[in-house]
Amino acid sequence: MKKVLFSAVLLLASSAATVMAASSMAPAEAPKTDAAAVPVKADVTVSAAPVMASEDHHKGGHHGMAHMSKDEIIAKLKSKGQEVEKLGASLSGAEKDLFSSALARFNKWVDVISKFSESDTNPHLSAKRAKHELRLAKSIAHHKDGFPAEKIAKWKTDFEALKADVSKLTGDTKSVADAQVANVEGLFSDAEKAKDTTLAPLYINAIKYGIDSLKGILHHAEHKAADASKMAMTAAPAATIAPAGDAKPAEPAKA
């Protein structure tokens, strides 16, 4: 009898231990399952959406000179130049002179672009400047309006202040800036010829664009120089690092 009772007690104790073990494991494992499932779903959903949006954005793309090679840009500019040149065939006197001057500035841009040799030079930006000169020539052939010439004097002051920075440039950037300086000077000269004619208003926008474009060239040059300086500073520590066993890096290096 005693043996039966002892066996029953052992059975009850074993069952209780099993239940307690099962109940203690359940809370610990449940969070593992939930924690593993939720982040995986979130990661897939969040990371997939931006990639697809980016791809869709670029699928549409942008056409025109921004995606043309240098040779394609030159060919397109020359074609447009020939079309506009025909528009001025019937002009005479001061109008003809101003029209020819605008075309000469346009052709100068085509020549500058054709001589670009640096791989990071963007011919599209200079093509925009060439197209603006061509637009002026086209306007001369079609429009005649009055204009307050005193605004030209204001921009001439701004222009003179920018010329000093151009001398500090180098490479293709300097050739672009020099061409733009020469073109703006040509615009001021033509504006003097046009001030007593109905073509005077054409030059306010042309001069304003020319000066804004020159500011853009100088601004781009500043960023290019700053980027080159950052790259040099980043590369310098990597070049001087050498195996040093267990030696710890100096405190300035950590910062």
SULTA-V109886 format. One line per field, one symbol per residue. ss: DSSP state (a for helix, b for strand, c for the rest). psi: psi as a letter, one per 20 degrees, with the letter a starting at -180 (. if undefined). burial: I if it has 9 or more other ideal C-beta (glycine too) atoms within 8 Angstrom, else O. A space follows every 50 residues. Layout:
ss->???
psi->???
burial->???
//
This chain:
ss->caaaaaaaaaaaaaaaaaaaaaaaaaaaaaaaaaaaaaaaaaaaaaaaaa aaaaaaaaaaccccaaaccaaaaaaaaaaaaaaaaaacccccaaaaaaaa aaaaaaaaaaaaaaccccccccaaaaaaaaaaaaaaaaaaaaccccccca aaaaaaaaaaaaaaaaccccaaaaaaaaaaaaaaaaaaaaaaaacccccc caaaaaaaaaaaaaaaaaaaaaaaaaaaaaaaaaaaaaaacccccccccc aaaac
psi->ghhggghgghgggggghgghgghhhghhhghggghhgghggggggghhgh ggggghgihgrprahhjqrghhggggghghghghhhhjhjqrchggghgh gghghghgghggghjpiphjpoihghhhhghhhhhgghhhihqorqpoih hhhghhggghhhhhhhiirrbhhhhggghhghghhhghghhhhihjriig hhighgggggghghhhghghhghghgghgghghhhghhhipqpkcjpqqq ghhh.
burial->OOOOOOOOOOOOOOOOOOOOOOOOOOOOOOOOOOOOOOOOOOOOOOOOOO OOOOOOOOOOOOOOIOOIOIOIIIOIIIOIIOOIIOIIOOIOOIIIIIII IIIIIIIIIIOIIOOIOOOOIOIIIIIIIIIIIIOIIIIIIOOOIOIOIO IIOOIIOIIOOIIOOIOOIOOIIIIIIIIIIIIIOIIIIIIOIIIOIOII IIIIOIIIIIIOIIIIIIOIIOOIOOOOOOOOOOOOOOOOOOOOOOOOOO OOOOO
//
